[in-house]
Amino acid sequence: MYFRLFKLILIFICVNIIINVLYRLLLHSKTSLSMNKNDNIPLTKNNIDQISYSLEPFYIRLPNFSDDEAKNWFYNSSYYKINSKKCPEGLCEEKGILFNDTKEHLSVNVFLVKNGLYINDDCGYNYGATAVKRTFVSANETTILYDKAIIYTVPDGWAFQHFLDGVGPKLAHSKSYLQKYPDAKVIILQGVRFDRSVQEIWSMLGVDYSKRILHYLPTMKVGARLLINPCITPAIHPRLWQDARSMYWSISGILNRKSEVKRKNLIYIQRTSKNAMNRARLILNEEPFIKVLRDYCLKNSLNYVQYDHSKDTNHIRSRIELFYNAKIIIGVHSGALSNMNFAQSGTTIIEIMPYRQESSVLPMTCSMFRPDDLKACAGYILYTQAQLLNQSYWILPNVVNAKGNINLNISRVEKLFDKI
């Protein structure tokens, strides 16, 4: 009898345990569902705010030429062959090349997407409408989830040169969101390195490397309750580039000075076998070339500055100030010439442009498959930058030897300095 009673009690206890477990599971399921409904917002037109404005069409002037050799070289380049068609009434020399494509050159946008999802999309003016509207419903659709995030995933944006030419124009019109949302993560691409100068610029913008930077990998699906997307922005426009330059000056404290220092630096950006990654484009007869530069400085009361980025251990703030005070910047085509982004309008930029005489390769043309399939090369980006920044750009083409190095024609250099 006692055994039967004990058995009944045991069964009763087990049934209660099972009921209790089932009740807890059901309650947890309802709670989770309720949280999902509250935390996730279905995609509607009200879930995406678009802030847009249009810029004015603009011209890019042709380079300054010190001789016919430089002029003829440029006129035979792929850049000129393609873009000269954009000159109004063929008046390239008078007005320059007209850039007026709405999507590529003029339309600036920022999208604020609730429950936005970023999946390895190119951050540029061709950013697709479908990608802009992409959202998530459940956190399971993401590999990482933040409250707020801002997209700056331009190619190689971790490198100094491509931060300036890729991220800079987007920051020019979206930097206010960095201050408005100080907890927002900043999404950039993972790279082989993260240039110190880039980290320092981010830091001056209030973006701490260890707390706010996310290095994006292609396998990641980044979700944010508020995803801020400034990608659909022209890569080139004078207003964006000059606004970006003013931003660099401002965060460095230059615009807060009571009195401006007169521009007095002639900066030679030196390329050496130690600071050049591909060890080409070296000036082999550098000594007589430097003598021309020093003599010019003596005659014109300028400071001669020989700049080697690999030896620059100062904070980027010092470099911004150095180039802000430049009157003339000269160097062989290289990423270090991007420091012109810190120089004022009217600064003289002289780019020694290397090329191979026996073949039409960079920077002459990119396509070798068909003679009529010409595409403008990245080799002209520094010329474009100087014009966007309203600087006085001079091009000095010079043939390279079999190793890609340069024996400068010193008489041509002297002739150029007689003209500037």
N, C-alpha and C positions, 0 to 999 in steps of 0.2 A: 504493500500500500504506500509506504513512504517512498519507495523507489519510483512508483508511478507519479506521485506528487512532485518528486524532484525532477523527473523527466518533463512534466508539463511546465514547471517553472523555467527550466532550461530552454525549452522551445519558445516560451513567451519572451524570454530575454533576447534570444536570437532574432525573433521576428521584429522586436522593437529596435534592435540594433540596425537591422536591414532597412526598416522604415525610416529611421533617423538618417542613415547614410543617403538613401534615395532623396529624402527631403532636402538635405544639404546640397546634393548635386543639382537638384532642380532649382533651388534658391540661387546657387552660384551661377547657373546657366542664365536665369532671368536677370541677375545683377549684371553679368557680363554683357548680355544683349542690351540692357538699358544703358550701360556705359558706352557701348559702341554707338548706339543711336545718338547719345548726347555729344560724344567726342568727334564723330565723323559727320561731315556735312555733305549731302548729296550734290552732285554736279548740276549747277544751274547757272544761268547768266549772272546771277548775283554773287557767285562765288569767285569771279575773276574781275578785278578792277584793272583797267588799262589806262595808263597815263601816257599820252602821246602828244607830240608837237612836230611841226615841220620846219626844217631849216631852209635857208635860201640856196639856190644854185650857186656854184662857185667856179672860179678859174684857177688852174695851176699854170703858172708862167713857165716858159722854157728856161733852161739853165743859162747862165752867163758863160760866154766862150772867150778865151783869151786869144785863140787863133783858129784858122780854118780847119786845122786837123781835128780839133775838139768838136767843132761844129759839124763837120762832115761825119764824124764817128757817131754822134748822137742822132743825126738825121737818118742814118742807116740802121739804127737800133730797132729792135722789135717794139720797144715801148713807143717810139715815135710813129712807126709804121701803123700801129694799131690805133693809137690815141689821136693822131693828127686828124683823123676823120671827125673828131668831136670839136674841132676848132670852128667857130662860126665864120662862114664864108671863106674858109681856108686861111684866115688871118691868125695863124698860130703865133707868129713873131710879135704881133701887136697886142693880142688879148690873152693868148695862152689857150690851154685845153679846157673845154667846158665840161663840168661834171654836174649832171642834173637828173640822174635816174632816181625816182622817188624812193624806191625800196633800198637801193644800194647806197645812196648818198644823202638822202634828205629826211627820211622818216625815223624819228627817235621814239622809243617806246620803253615803258617799264610795266611789267605785269605783276600784279599781286594776286597770287593764287592760294585759296584756302584748301588745305589738304593736298598740296601740290606734290607731284612725284617727278624726280629727275632721274633719267636713265641715259647717260652717256650721249647726250646730244651736243652737236657742235654749237658753240656759243658765238653766234654771229648774225648778220642781217638775214641769213637764209634759215634761221631757226624756224622749224615748221609749226604751223598753227596747231596741229594735233599734239605735238610735243608740249607746246605752251599750255594746253588745256588738260594735260594728263594729271589725273588725281588718283588717290587711293581711298578705299572704303575701310579696309582693315589694316592694322599695323603689320599683319602677316605678309602684306604685299611689299613691304619695305625690308631692306637689310639694316637700315639705320634710320632712326626717326628723331627729328628735332622739333622744337617749338617754332623756331624761325630760322630761315637760311636764305642766303643770297648767292646767286650763281655767277661765277666769273671764270668758267672753264674754257678759256681760250687756249689754243695750242701753245704749249711751252710757256704758259703764263708765270711759271716759277722762275724763269730766267729774266735777267735785267732787261735785255733788248726787247723781248716779247711781252714783258709786263708793260713797258712803255707804249709799244705799238698795238697791243691787243687789249690789255686790261684798262690802260689809261683813259682812252676815249669813253669807255663805258662808265668808269668811275666819275668822269667829269659831270655826268648828269644823274648819277645815282648815289653819290657819296653821302647824301643827306640821310639815306636809310641806314647807314652804318651808325650814325649818331642817334637816329630815332629809335633804332632797335639795338641797343648795345650788347644784348645777349645773342643776337643772330649769328649763326655760323657762316663763315665765308668759304664757299666751295671753289677750290682751284684744282687743276689736274696734278696728279702725282708725277714727279719728274725724277731724273737721275740725280738731281740736287735741288736745293732751295737757296737761291743766291742771297747772300747776306744783305745786299743793298735792297732787295725786294722785301725781305723781312722787316728791314728798318723803315721802309716807306709804309708798309702796312701798320707797323707799330705807331708811327706818327699820326696815322689816320684813326688810331684808337683800337686797332685790331691786334690783340695779343696773339702771338704765334701759338703758344701752348694751349690757349683756351678757346680760340675762335676759328682757327684755320683747319679746314678739313681737306686732306689730300685725296682727291677722288681717283678711284680705280674703276675700270670698265665693268667689273662684276658687281658693282654696288648699285643699289636702288635706294636713293636718298629721298625720304619723305619729310615734309615739314608742314606743320599746321598753317604756317604762312610762308609760302615760297616766293621770294622776290626775284624776278627775272628781268634784268636789263640787257639781255643779249641782242635783241633785235634793234641794233644801233649801227649806224654807218661806221665802217672801219676808218674812213677818212672824211674829215670836214674841218675847215679852219676853226670854226667855233669850238668844236669838241676838243681839238688839239690844243688850242690856246687856253681854253678853260682848264684843261688838265695841267698845263704848264703853270697857270696861276695857282692851282691847287698845290703843286709841289713847292712853289715859292711860299705860299701861305703857311703850310705846315712846317716849313723850315724857319719861319720867323722873318723872312726877307721883307715882306710887305708891311711889317710892323715897325720898320726902322724910321727914324725921324728924318734922316738924310741919306740919300742914295750915293753909293760910291760910283764914280765915273768908270765906265768900262775901259780896261787898260791891259787885258791879258791877250796875248797871242798864244794859243794852246796847240801844241803839236801832239796829237795822239799817236804815241809810238807803238808800233807793232814789232814784236820780237819773236824769236824762236821759242822763248819760254812762255810768253803770254798768249800766243796764237795756237788755237787748238789743232788746226791742220798744218801749222808750220809753213804755210805758203803766204804769198802776198807781202814778202819782206822787201824793204828798200835796201838794195845791196850797196849803193853808193850814198849811204846816209850822211856821211860826214860833210861833203860839200853842200848837200841839201840843207842840213841844219845851219850851216854858215849863212846861207841865203836868208833863212828865217831870223837868225840873230842880227844880221846886218839890217834887215828891215825894221826890227824892233828898235835898234839904236837910232835909226833915222826918224822914227815916228814916236819915240818916247813910250814904247810899249814894254810890258813885262813878258819875257820869253818863259813859257811854262812847258816843260816836257812831261807829258802825262802817261804813266804806265799803270793801267788799272790793276795789274797783278800786285803792284807794290803799294796800292792805296789801302791802308788799314783804318783810315778815319771813318767816322760815321757818314752816311750818305748826305747828311746835312751840309758837311764841309764841301762835298763835291758839287752840290747844287749851287752853293755860293760861289765856288770857283768858276763854274761855267756861266753863272748869271753875270759875272763881271767880264766875260770874254768879249773881245772885239772881233777876233778872228779865230776860227777853229779849222785846223787842217789835219788830214790823215788819210790813210789808205782805206778803201771800202772795208768796213768791219762793224761789228756790233758796238764797239766802244764809241763810234761816232754818234750813237744814239744819245749821248750826253748833250747833244745840241738841244734836246727837249728842255733843258734848264736854262738855255741862253735866251736873251731878249730878242725881240723883233729888230731887224736891221743888222744883226750879227752876220758877218761874212763867213760862210761855210765853203771850204774847198775840199772836194772829194777827189782823191787820186783813184781813178777807176781802172782796175786791172782787167786785161782781156787777152785772149789768145788770137794771134793774127791768122793762124792757119786753119782755124775752125770757128764756127759760130756757136760757142757755148756760153754759159753764164759769164757775164750778164748780158751778152748780146741777144741770145734767144734761148728759149727753154726747150722747144720741140726740135728734135732731129729726125723725125719720121717723115715729114713731108715739108718741102721748102715753103709751101704756102700756109702751113699750119703754125702760125706764129702766136706765141702767147707771152704777154708781158711778164718779166721775171721779178723775183724778189730783189734782184740787184738794184732796182730803181727806188726802193722804199726810202732810202735816206734822202735822195733828191726830193721825193714827194713830201717827206716830213719837213724838210727845210722850207719848202714853199708853203705848206700849211701853217707853219709857225711865222710866216712873213719875214723870213730871213733871206739874205742875198747869197744865192747858191751858185758856185762855180764848179764846173766839171773839168777834170784833167785826165783824159784817157791815156793809159800807158801800157804798151805791150809787155807781156811777161815772158820769161824764158821757159825752158822745158820743165823746170821745177816749180813754176808758178810764181817766181820772184821777179822783182822789178829793178831795172837800171834806169833811174829817172833821167829824163832829158832836162838837165839843169837850166839850160837857156830858156826852155819853155816855162819852167817855174819862175824864173826871173821876169819873163815877159808878162806872166799872169800878175805878179806882184806890182808890176809897173802900172797895171790897169785898175786894180781895186782901189 
